[in-house]
Amino acid sequence: MPANPNRQRTRLAAWLAALALFAFDAQNALAAGKFDGTWSVTLTCATGPDGAYSYTFHFPATVVDGVMHGERGDKGRGGWFTLDGKIEPDGAATLLGQGLTSAPGYSVGHLDPRTPYETTSAPISTRLRAPARARPRDNATSCS
């Protein structure tokens, strides 16, 4: 009995769809892992419209499977801050921060210490760049 051409086409279409799904998942896994690892975050806030002092935070963050989490300070204490969000395959990210205020002079509105806040109304947009490849040192003064 000859093979049914419609059945063969259906099997071929199903096989190609499964292969395409695998390739899509593999590509997403590779893209998600491109920025995985530990990062150094520098977050700078300018002087506020009401004269709130400018400040800069430096803290580590970790990216796992394309999702970032960073934390500064001790949870529950003034000045504590977290930064979370998804890193896109091209490094673009919209990150949300939340934390507790520290001294009133550093928060817009001069809020009491340990007042909770979130950046949901003004998410932090950034772009991660893959680290440059290490270059060998050729002498003691070639560091940058």
URZIKA-V661281 format. One record per residue. N is the residue number from 1. RES is the residue in three letters. NEAR is the number of other C-alpha atoms within 12 Angstrom. D_LAST is the distance of its C-alpha to the last C-alpha in Angstrom with 2 decimals. Layout:
n=N res=RES near=NEAR d_last=D_LAST
n=N res=RES near=NEAR d_last=D_LAST
This chain:
n=1 res=MET near=3 d_last=74.54
n=2 res=PRO near=7 d_last=71.82
n=3 res=ALA near=8 d_last=68.44
n=4 res=ASN near=10 d_last=68.06
n=5 res=PRO near=10 d_last=65.58
n=6 res=ASN near=11 d_last=64.76
n=7 res=ARG near=12 d_last=63.94
n=8 res=GLN near=13 d_last=61.70
n=9 res=ARG near=13 d_last=59.84
n=10 res=THR near=13 d_last=59.44
n=11 res=ARG near=14 d_last=58.02
n=12 res=LEU near=14 d_last=55.66
n=13 res=ALA near=14 d_last=54.50
n=14 res=ALA near=14 d_last=53.97
n=15 res=TRP near=14 d_last=52.04
n=16 res=LEU near=14 d_last=49.80
n=17 res=ALA near=14 d_last=49.21
n=18 res=ALA near=14 d_last=48.24
n=19 res=LEU near=14 d_last=45.87
n=20 res=ALA near=14 d_last=44.29
n=21 res=LEU near=14 d_last=43.90
n=22 res=PHE near=14 d_last=42.23
n=23 res=ALA near=14 d_last=39.81
n=24 res=PHE near=14 d_last=39.06
n=25 res=ASP near=14 d_last=38.43
n=26 res=ALA near=14 d_last=36.27
n=27 res=GLN near=15 d_last=34.17
n=28 res=ASN near=19 d_last=33.80
n=29 res=ALA near=19 d_last=32.87
n=30 res=LEU near=19 d_last=30.12
n=31 res=ALA near=24 d_last=28.84
n=32 res=ALA near=25 d_last=29.08
n=33 res=GLY near=25 d_last=27.06
n=34 res=LYS near=25 d_last=24.17
n=35 res=PHE near=31 d_last=22.34
n=36 res=ASP near=28 d_last=23.94
n=37 res=GLY near=22 d_last=21.98
n=38 res=THR near=21 d_last=20.24
n=39 res=TRP near=22 d_last=18.11
n=40 res=SER near=20 d_last=16.50
n=41 res=VAL near=26 d_last=18.47
n=42 res=THR near=18 d_last=17.96
n=43 res=LEU near=25 d_last=21.34
n=44 res=THR near=15 d_last=22.00
n=45 res=CYS near=18 d_last=25.59
n=46 res=ALA near=17 d_last=26.65
n=47 res=THR near=16 d_last=29.61
n=48 res=GLY near=17 d_last=32.78
n=49 res=PRO near=14 d_last=35.74
n=50 res=ASP near=16 d_last=37.74
n=51 res=GLY near=15 d_last=35.18
n=52 res=ALA near=21 d_last=33.61
n=53 res=TYR near=21 d_last=30.42
n=54 res=SER near=18 d_last=27.02
n=55 res=TYR near=19 d_last=24.84
n=56 res=THR near=16 d_last=21.72
n=57 res=PHE near=22 d_last=21.93
n=58 res=HIS near=20 d_last=19.22
n=59 res=PHE near=22 d_last=20.78
n=60 res=PRO near=22 d_last=20.67
n=61 res=ALA near=28 d_last=22.60
n=62 res=THR near=26 d_last=24.04
n=63 res=VAL near=29 d_last=25.09
n=64 res=VAL near=24 d_last=28.14
n=65 res=ASP near=22 d_last=30.10
n=66 res=GLY near=29 d_last=28.39
n=67 res=VAL near=30 d_last=29.22
n=68 res=MET near=35 d_last=26.76
n=69 res=HIS near=30 d_last=27.65
n=70 res=GLY near=32 d_last=25.64
n=71 res=GLU near=29 d_last=27.15
n=72 res=ARG near=29 d_last=26.40
n=73 res=GLY near=21 d_last=28.84
n=74 res=ASP near=15 d_last=32.26
n=75 res=LYS near=17 d_last=34.71
n=76 res=GLY near=19 d_last=37.59
n=77 res=ARG near=18 d_last=35.83
n=78 res=GLY near=25 d_last=34.70
n=79 res=GLY near=29 d_last=31.16
n=80 res=TRP near=28 d_last=31.24
n=81 res=PHE near=35 d_last=29.71
n=82 res=THR near=33 d_last=29.51
n=83 res=LEU near=37 d_last=27.94
n=84 res=ASP near=31 d_last=29.58
n=85 res=GLY near=31 d_last=30.00
n=86 res=LYS near=31 d_last=30.06
n=87 res=ILE near=33 d_last=27.14
n=88 res=GLU near=29 d_last=28.56
n=89 res=PRO near=24 d_last=27.87
n=90 res=ASP near=20 d_last=25.73
n=91 res=GLY near=27 d_last=23.59
n=92 res=ALA near=23 d_last=25.64
n=93 res=ALA near=25 d_last=26.85
n=94 res=THR near=24 d_last=29.23
n=95 res=LEU near=31 d_last=28.78
n=96 res=LEU near=28 d_last=31.35
n=97 res=GLY near=28 d_last=30.71
n=98 res=GLN near=31 d_last=33.27
n=99 res=GLY near=30 d_last=33.43
n=100 res=LEU near=30 d_last=35.22
n=101 res=THR near=29 d_last=34.81
n=102 res=SER near=28 d_last=33.90
n=103 res=ALA near=22 d_last=35.12
n=104 res=PRO near=21 d_last=37.24
n=105 res=GLY near=20 d_last=35.18
n=106 res=TYR near=29 d_last=32.28
n=107 res=SER near=31 d_last=34.45
n=108 res=VAL near=23 d_last=36.10
n=109 res=GLY near=19 d_last=39.76
n=110 res=HIS near=20 d_last=38.97
n=111 res=LEU near=20 d_last=40.04
n=112 res=ASP near=19 d_last=41.11
n=113 res=PRO near=22 d_last=38.62
n=114 res=ARG near=24 d_last=38.44
n=115 res=THR near=25 d_last=39.75
n=116 res=PRO near=23 d_last=38.72
n=117 res=TYR near=26 d_last=36.90
n=118 res=GLU near=21 d_last=35.63
n=119 res=THR near=21 d_last=33.61
n=120 res=THR near=17 d_last=36.27
n=121 res=SER near=12 d_last=37.26
n=122 res=ALA near=13 d_last=33.71
n=123 res=PRO near=17 d_last=31.70
n=124 res=ILE near=23 d_last=27.92
n=125 res=SER near=22 d_last=26.86
n=126 res=THR near=21 d_last=23.40
n=127 res=ARG near=19 d_last=21.86
n=128 res=LEU near=29 d_last=19.72
n=129 res=ARG near=18 d_last=17.46
n=130 res=ALA near=20 d_last=17.30
n=131 res=PRO near=15 d_last=13.96
n=132 res=ALA near=7 d_last=12.28
n=133 res=ARG near=7 d_last=13.30
n=134 res=ALA near=9 d_last=11.29
n=135 res=ARG near=11 d_last=10.61
n=136 res=PRO near=10 d_last=11.89
n=137 res=ARG near=10 d_last=10.30
n=138 res=ASP near=8 d_last=12.52
n=139 res=ASN near=8 d_last=12.13
n=140 res=ALA near=8 d_last=11.06
n=141 res=THR near=7 d_last=8.66
n=142 res=SER near=9 d_last=6.59
n=143 res=CYS near=10 d_last=3.81
n=144 res=SER near=8 d_last=0.00
